[in-house]
Structure formats: structure tokens, C-alpha cells
């Protein structure tokens, strides 16, 4: 009996490690209810994912000029108007855990990007506070590419 439980536990551990289906990102994604197909996360949830050490892609969905003026460290520029099936396939993997953000709670670009990416089958969370909340919490923006 012990051997069967041990083997099962090892299999689950390998499955989690190999697929990224287990961890802080997926736990938070499971907790959050989708609104119009979008799962919004709070600053604290975003920081939990950042601090976890798990792999994820952080996408700044504002215009490229905005990204160059200031963005969250580690983010990639992927403007909303460039997101479609072809560009997403070039830049992302269906296995990626993705977080999108824009300027603030009032900005709708991250919600639209999350909807597009979700409809294409990607795992995506929307950090609604965006650049404004990031700075209000005492964090710096990175400028340039």
C-alpha cells in the first residue's frame, strides 16, 4: 500500500513539475472567478506569483512608446493592437502562464488582451492595477527596451 501511495505522489510531483499545472499561478487562477471570460488578479496575487519563482510571461499591452517610457521589470511589450492568432503563436506557447497589464484600473487594454488571448486558448490573468498601482505600491518602472 505504501509503495502505491509513494508512486502516485511521485507521479503527481512529476506531472506538476513537467506541465506547470500545479503551483501558485494555477492556484490563483483556480481561485479567481472569470468576469466576461477574464480572470482579474490583485496586486497581492500578482506579487505572490512573482515571488514564487514560477515561470510566467508578463505582457505590457500598451503601445510600444508607453513601454519604452516605463514598464514593470521583466515584462515584454505586446501591444493590444498586435495581438492576434499569428503573433500570439510566434511569441507565446500554449503552455505559458501569462499575466497582462496596462496603465491602471480604468485602462481597458489589459482586459481586451486577456479576452483575446483566452479565446485563443492561452492561460492568462489580468493584473488590473497596472502601472499606476505598481508605482503606488512603491515599485519603480524600467525605461527603455
C-alpha positions as CSV (number, residue, x, y, z in Angstrom):
1,X,0.0,0.0,0.0
2,X,2.8,2.4,1.0
3,X,4.5,1.8,-2.4
4,X,1.4,2.6,-4.4
5,X,0.9,5.9,-2.5
6,X,4.6,6.7,-2.9
7,X,4.5,6.0,-6.7
8,X,1.3,8.1,-7.0
9,X,2.8,11.0,-5.1
10,X,5.9,10.8,-7.3
11,X,3.8,10.8,-10.4
12,X,1.8,13.9,-9.3
13,X,5.0,15.7,-8.5
14,X,6.5,14.9,-11.9
15,X,3.3,15.9,-13.6
16,X,3.2,19.2,-11.8
17,X,6.9,19.9,-12.5
18,X,6.6,18.9,-16.1
19,X,3.4,20.7,-17.1
20,X,3.3,23.8,-14.9
21,X,-0.3,22.8,-13.9
22,X,0.5,23.0,-10.2
23,X,1.8,25.9,-8.3
24,X,1.0,29.4,-7.2
25,X,-0.1,30.6,-10.7
26,X,-2.6,27.8,-11.1
27,X,-3.8,28.0,-7.5
28,X,-4.6,31.7,-8.0
29,X,-6.1,31.1,-11.5
30,X,-8.4,28.5,-9.9
31,X,-9.4,30.9,-7.1
32,X,-10.3,33.8,-9.3
33,X,-13.7,33.9,-11.0
34,X,-13.8,34.9,-14.6
35,X,-15.8,38.1,-15.5
36,X,-16.6,38.1,-19.2
37,X,-14.0,35.5,-19.8
38,X,-11.2,37.3,-17.9
39,X,-9.6,36.4,-14.6
40,X,-8.5,39.6,-12.8
41,X,-5.8,39.4,-10.1
42,X,-4.9,41.8,-7.4
43,X,-1.5,43.3,-6.6
44,X,-1.0,40.9,-3.8
45,X,-1.9,37.9,-6.0
46,X,0.5,39.3,-8.7
47,X,3.3,39.6,-6.1
48,X,2.6,36.0,-4.9
49,X,3.2,34.8,-8.4
50,X,6.3,37.0,-8.9
51,X,7.8,35.9,-5.6
52,X,7.0,32.2,-6.2
53,X,9.8,31.8,-8.7
54,X,7.5,30.1,-11.2
55,X,7.9,30.8,-14.8
56,X,5.3,33.2,-16.4
57,X,5.2,35.8,-19.1
58,X,4.4,39.3,-18.1
59,X,2.9,41.3,-21.1
60,X,2.7,45.1,-21.2
61,X,-0.2,45.5,-23.7
62,X,0.1,49.3,-24.1
63,X,1.6,50.9,-27.2
64,X,5.3,50.4,-27.7
65,X,6.1,54.1,-26.9
66,X,4.5,53.7,-23.5
67,X,6.6,50.5,-22.8
68,X,9.8,52.5,-23.7
69,X,8.8,55.3,-21.3
70,X,8.3,52.9,-18.4
71,X,7.3,49.3,-17.7
72,X,7.3,46.6,-15.0
73,X,10.7,44.8,-14.8
74,X,10.6,41.5,-16.6
75,X,7.7,42.5,-18.9
76,X,7.6,42.1,-22.6
77,X,5.9,44.6,-24.9
78,X,3.0,43.1,-26.8
79,X,0.6,45.9,-27.7
80,X,-3.1,45.1,-27.8
81,X,-3.4,46.0,-31.4
82,X,-0.7,43.5,-32.4
83,X,-2.4,40.6,-30.6
84,X,-3.9,38.0,-33.0
85,X,-3.6,34.3,-33.5
86,X,-0.4,34.5,-35.7
87,X,1.5,37.0,-33.5
88,X,0.5,35.1,-30.3
89,X,1.7,31.8,-31.8
90,X,5.0,33.5,-32.7
91,X,5.6,35.0,-29.2
92,X,3.9,32.6,-26.8
93,X,3.4,28.9,-26.1
94,X,0.1,27.4,-25.2
95,X,1.9,26.1,-22.0
96,X,2.9,29.6,-20.9
97,X,1.3,31.2,-17.8
98,X,0.6,34.7,-18.9
99,X,-0.1,37.9,-17.0
100,X,-1.2,41.0,-18.9
101,X,-1.3,44.6,-17.6
102,X,-1.9,48.1,-18.8
103,X,-2.0,51.6,-17.3
104,X,-4.5,51.4,-14.4
105,X,-7.8,50.1,-13.2
106,X,-9.5,52.4,-15.7
107,X,-7.5,51.2,-18.7
108,X,-9.3,48.5,-20.7
109,X,-6.4,47.3,-22.8
110,X,-5.4,44.5,-20.5
111,X,-8.9,43.2,-20.2
112,X,-9.2,43.2,-24.0
113,X,-5.9,41.5,-24.4
114,X,-6.8,38.9,-21.8
115,X,-10.1,38.2,-23.6
116,X,-8.3,37.8,-27.0
117,X,-5.6,35.5,-25.5
118,X,-8.1,33.5,-23.5
119,X,-10.3,33.0,-26.6
120,X,-7.2,31.7,-28.4
121,X,-6.7,29.1,-25.7
122,X,-3.9,30.7,-23.6
123,X,-3.7,30.7,-19.8
124,X,-4.0,34.4,-18.9
125,X,-4.6,36.5,-15.9
126,X,-5.2,40.3,-15.9
127,X,-3.3,42.4,-13.4
128,X,-5.8,45.3,-13.5
129,X,-3.9,47.7,-11.2
130,X,-1.2,48.0,-13.9
131,X,1.5,50.7,-14.0
132,X,-0.4,53.1,-11.7
133,X,-0.9,50.6,-8.8
134,X,2.6,49.2,-9.3
135,X,4.1,52.6,-8.7
136,X,1.6,53.5,-5.9
137,X,2.9,50.4,-4.0
138,X,6.4,51.9,-4.2
139,X,7.8,50.0,-7.1
140,X,9.9,51.5,-9.9
141,X,9.3,51.4,-13.6
142,X,12.1,50.4,-16.0
143,X,12.5,52.7,-19.0
144,X,13.8,51.7,-22.5
145,X,13.8,48.3,-24.1
